[in-house]
Structure formats: C-alpha cells, structure tokens
Amino acid sequence: MWNGWPLDRAVILFAGFGFSLVFIQVTMMHYRQNFRHWSQWLPVIALPVLALNAFFLACVNHPTLRNVFAVLAAAGVIEGLFGFYKHFTGVGKRVDGYRFHNFLVGPPIILPLLISALCALGLLALCRPEMIP
C-alpha cells in the first residue's frame, strides 16, 4: 500500500489531472473540427480512461492497476506521437504549406506531444524501485 505521499504517488496523481485537463482541450478542438478523421476519437476516448486509472492508482497501489496503467501509458506515448504526425502533416496541407502562419492557425503540433510527455512521466513514476512490491 501507499505510505504517506511519496513522489511516485504525487506524480501519478499529477498525471491524472493533466490527462483530465488535456482531455477537455482536445475534446473541444476535435469537436470544433467535427471529428473529420477517425483518429480524432483516440485521445477523446483514451485520456479519460488514463485519468481514471491514474486516480485509482494514486488511491490504491495495486499490481493490477499498475500493470493496466503501464499498458495504457505506453499506448498513450505512441498515440501522442501519432497525433504529432497527423497534426504536423495537417499543417502542411494548409494553403502555402509549412509557413509559420500555418503553425499558428493550424492544428497544434505540441498538444499531442504533451500527451506523450504525460504518459512518459507516469511510466517513469511506475519504474522507480520503490513502486515494485
């Protein structure tokens, strides 16, 4: 079980809040685009699942929750990189291609990398030796 509030627990809880906040932003932006591509549903579905799992893991240090979180976070890293690719190519499809202006008004290329970074942060918290029972 968790003893007090070790750094690992706080980091996983922080990641859960990060997933929740990014979920709100991503949902609004993809809704605005009418979910034109199937891949826009990936973060809308995955982020609340990641957030709930992180919150449960912060409350209960159970091996099953750790394993599920590890799998979901690893998939989230890949999903974020895929999102970065889709957003970057989306900027290039705008009129005049990869101009600075298109990076300002096109799909945000950093937001998917934020998902990858939060997932990687959660994985790092899981990999600390103190987390292993």
N, C-alpha and C positions, 0 to 999 in steps of 0.2 A: 504494500500500500504506500501511498504518498506520505512522507514525513515532513510536515510543515509545508513551506512553499519553496522547494528547490528551483533553481534556474530552469531546469528542463520543463517543469510544470508551468512556470510562468511563460516560457517561450511558446509552448503548445497552446496555452490559453490565448496569448497574443496572436498567434497564427489563426486561431479560430475567429477572433474578432476581425482580423484582416480579411479572411475569406468572406465573412459576412458583409463587410463594407464594400469590398470589390464586387461581390455578387450584386449589390444594389446598383452600382455604377454600370456594370456590364449589362445587366438586365434592361436598364433604361436605354442604354445606347443601342443594343441589339433590337429592342422593341421599336425604337425610332426608325431603324432600318427595315422593319417588318420581317425580320428573320429571313432574309433573302437566301441564305445558304444554310444547309443543314448543320454545318459546323458551328454556327452561332448558338445553337442549343447546348453545345458541350459545356461551356462554363456556367451557363444558366442552370443546368442540372447538377453539375459536379460540385460547384462551390458551396451550396447549402449542405450537401452531403458531407463534404470535407469539414465544414464549420461545425456541424452537429457532432461528427466523430471526434473532432478536436476538443469540443466542450466536454463530451462524455469522458474522453481520455484524461482531461485535466481534473475531472472529479474522481474517476476510478482508474487506478493504474492496473489494468487487467491485460494479460498477454494477448487475448483475442482482439481487444481494442487496439493494442499497439500494432499487431500484425495487419489489421484492416487499415489503420491509419498509414502504415508504411506503404501498403499497396496503392492506396488512394493518392498519397502524396507523390509517389513515384510516377503514377499515371498523370498527376497534375503537372509535374515538371515537363513531361512530354507534351501534354496538352497545351501548356503555355508556349512552348517552343513552336508547336504547330500554329498556334494563334499568331505568334510573331511573324511567321512565314506568310500566313494569309493576310495579315494587316500590311506587311511590307509590300507584298505583291499588289494589294489593293491600292496602295498609294501610287504605285507605278502605272496602274490602269486609268488613273485620272488624266484629264487633259494636260498635256505637257510633261507627263511622266514624273520623274523623281526630282521635281523642283522643291525648293524649301517651302514655298507656299502650300504645296500639296501635303507636305508633312504636317503643316499647321491645321489644315481643314479636313484632311482625310482621316482614315482610321488611325487611332492612337497606337503607335508601334510599341510603346513602352508598357502599356497596360497588360498585355499577355505575359511579358517578361516579369511583371510584378507577381503574377500568379505562380510562375516557375520559381521565383525567389522565395515566396512564402512557403511553398511546398518544400523547397530545399532546406529552408530554415527549420521546418517541422521535422524533416528527416535527420538533420544534424542533432536536434534535441533528442530524438529517439536513439541515436547511435552512441550516446555517452555511456560509458561503462556502468554508471550508477543506475541507468534505466533497466539494465538487464537483471532479472530476478536471480 
